[in-house]
């Protein structure tokens, strides 16, 4: 069961965009965005969700995961300023935004992704 992950809906692109905007605008968390579908992506989301618990010191989590299974146009518009309009068509598999919504880490499909690599990405999100 995912406790720290927002899964964006695939049937309603406007709702997906609103939920993504809210997640990004939450200034109190490091956000890990995971893009795509499939068994490998599901495993990445599961690991990332579990790693969020490492930041819970009794005051709530400082980490969140947003799973983006589908890129509708409204979601692309929100991501464009973060990734630059040119690279929205070539998004990484995983991206981490810091507390100020600045891109701090990316992982592609060519990277070997496991819990340690995801933890390192989360840690980069904590750097200013």
C-alpha positions in Angstrom: 0.0 0.0 0.0 1.4 3.4 -1.0 1.2 5.9 1.9 3.2 8.8 0.6 2.4 8.7 -3.1 -0.1 10.7 -5.2 -1.1 8.8 -8.3 -2.3 11.3 -10.9 -5.6 10.2 -12.6 -5.3 9.2 -16.2 -8.9 9.8 -17.3 -9.1 13.5 -16.3 -6.1 15.6 -17.5 -7.4 18.8 -15.9 -7.7 17.1 -12.5 -4.3 15.6 -12.9 -2.8 19.0 -13.6 -4.5 20.5 -10.6 -3.3 17.8 -8.3 0.3 18.1 -9.7 0.3 21.8 -9.2 -0.8 21.4 -5.6 1.9 18.8 -5.0 4.6 21.0 -6.5 3.4 24.1 -4.7 3.6 22.4 -1.3 6.8 24.2 0.0 7.3 21.8 2.9 8.3 18.7 0.9 10.8 17.3 -1.5 8.9 15.9 -4.4 10.0 12.9 -6.4 8.2 12.7 -9.8 8.0 9.2 -11.4 6.9 9.0 -15.0 5.3 6.1 -17.0 3.7 2.8 -16.4 4.8 -0.9 -16.2 6.2 -3.2 -13.6 9.6 -1.4 -13.4 7.9 1.9 -12.8 5.6 0.3 -10.1 8.7 -1.0 -8.3 10.3 2.4 -8.4 7.2 4.0 -7.0 7.0 1.4 -4.2 10.6 1.9 -3.2 10.3 5.7 -3.3 7.1 5.6 -1.2 8.9 3.5 1.4 11.9 5.9 1.4 9.6 8.7 2.2 9.2 7.3 5.7 12.9 7.9 6.4 12.1 11.6 6.6 9.2 11.3 9.2 10.6 12.6 12.5 7.2 12.9 14.2 6.4 16.2 12.4 5.2 14.6 9.2 7.1 13.6 6.1 9.4 15.9 4.2 9.2 13.7 1.1 6.4 12.9 -1.3 6.1 10.9 -4.5 4.0 11.9 -7.4 3.4 9.1 -10.0 2.5 10.5 -13.4 1.4 7.6 -15.5 0.2 9.7 -18.4 1.3 13.1 -19.8 -1.8 15.1 -20.8 -1.3 18.6 -22.2 -2.3 20.3 -18.9 0.4 18.3 -17.1 3.0 19.1 -19.7 2.2 22.8 -19.3 3.0 22.6 -15.6 6.2 20.6 -16.2 7.5 22.9 -19.0 9.0 25.6 -16.7 10.7 22.9 -14.6 12.2 20.9 -17.4 12.3 23.6 -20.1 9.8 23.3 -22.9 12.3 21.5 -25.2 12.9 18.6 -22.8 9.2 18.0 -21.8 9.0 15.6 -24.7 12.1 13.7 -23.3 11.4 13.5 -19.6 13.5 11.3 -17.3 12.0 8.3 -15.6 12.5 10.0 -12.2 13.0 13.6 -11.2 13.4 15.2 -7.8 12.4 18.8 -6.9 13.7 20.5 -3.8 11.7 22.6 -1.4 11.8 25.5 -3.9 10.6 23.4 -6.9 14.0 23.4 -8.4 15.1 20.3 -10.3 17.9 18.7 -8.3 18.2 15.1 -9.6 17.1 13.0 -12.6 17.3 9.3 -13.4 16.7 7.9 -16.9 15.6 4.5 -18.1 19.3 3.7 -18.8 20.2 4.2 -15.1 20.2 1.1 -12.8 17.5 2.3 -10.3 17.2 0.7 -6.9 16.5 1.9 -3.3 20.0 3.3 -2.8 19.9 5.3 -6.0 16.5 6.7 -5.1 17.7 7.6 -1.6 20.6 9.5 -3.1 18.2 11.4 -5.4 16.0 12.3 -2.4 19.1 13.5 -0.6 20.0 15.7 -3.6 16.6 17.2 -3.3 17.4 18.3 0.2 20.4 20.4 -0.9 19.9 24.0 -1.7 
